[in-house]
């Protein structure tokens, strides 16, 4: 029984050695490890007027990045290509990601492409989305006994049927 385990371990070791000593250039063919899908990292934050998405896209050309917006969804897609510098190069490790990517973000506070800006600089894509007026924070003054008091409140969009009633009643 012990000899069988030793034979199995030797067989496994031989297979690993064979795989590691194979020609690494085969791995970089069109279907090799240099292609596939990946997801760029993003930071998303907001202030009182805007939502900002910053995506890390190092080594990409601006022309290879695509942005679309529809149904309150912003979609970022593109492709970062692996370009072998010289056929004589023999890569031993490729840790950077290459291939196509698609990231989609639900953006409920923005309902129009109007005012959206995108800037690509030094490997970082920055997308600024303006918030709708009705979702911006507003000050509401509370009147009562004593001096007036101001509080911060988040304004809500009126329901569609309330908007329609206000328009038909002249309000």
Residue pairs with C-beta under 8 A, 6 or more apart in sequence:
24 90
24 91
24 92
25 90
25 91
26 32
27 33
27 34
27 91
27 94
28 34
28 82
28 84
28 91
28 94
33 94
34 82
34 94
34 98
34 99
35 82
35 98
35 99
36 97
36 98
36 99
37 99
37 100
37 101
37 102
38 80
38 97
38 98
38 99
38 101
39 101
39 103
40 55
40 56
40 57
40 76
40 101
40 103
41 55
41 56
42 53
42 54
42 55
42 56
42 103
42 105
43 52
43 53
43 54
44 51
44 52
44 53
44 54
44 105
45 51
45 52
46 52
46 109
46 131
48 131
48 136
48 137
49 130
49 131
49 136
50 128
50 129
50 130
50 131
51 107
51 109
51 110
51 128
51 129
51 131
52 126
52 127
52 128
52 129
53 74
53 76
53 105
53 126
53 127
53 129
54 124
54 125
54 126
54 127
55 76
55 103
55 124
55 125
55 127
56 123
56 124
57 65
57 78
57 80
57 120
57 123
57 124
57 125
58 123
59 80
59 96
59 123
60 78
60 80
60 123
62 120
64 78
64 79
64 80
64 81
65 76
65 77
65 78
65 120
65 125
66 76
66 77
66 78
67 74
67 75
67 76
67 118
67 127
68 74
68 75
68 77
69 75
69 107
69 113
69 116
72 106
72 107
72 108
72 110
72 111
73 104
73 105
73 106
73 107
74 104
74 105
74 107
74 127
74 129
75 102
75 103
75 104
75 105
76 101
76 102
76 103
76 104
76 105
76 125
76 127
77 100
77 101
77 102
77 103
78 100
78 101
79 99
79 100
79 101
80 97
80 98
80 99
80 101
81 98
82 94
82 98
84 91
107 129
109 129
109 131
109 132
109 135
110 116
110 129
110 130
110 131
110 132
111 132
114 130
115 129
115 130
116 127
116 128
116 129
116 130
117 127
117 128
118 125
118 126
118 127
118 128
119 125
119 126
120 126
132 157
134 155
134 156
134 157
134 158
135 154
135 155
135 156
135 157
136 155
137 152
137 153
137 154
137 155
138 153
138 155
139 150
139 151
139 152
139 153
140 150
140 151
140 153
141 148
141 149
141 150
142 148
142 149
142 150
142 151
158 166
165 171
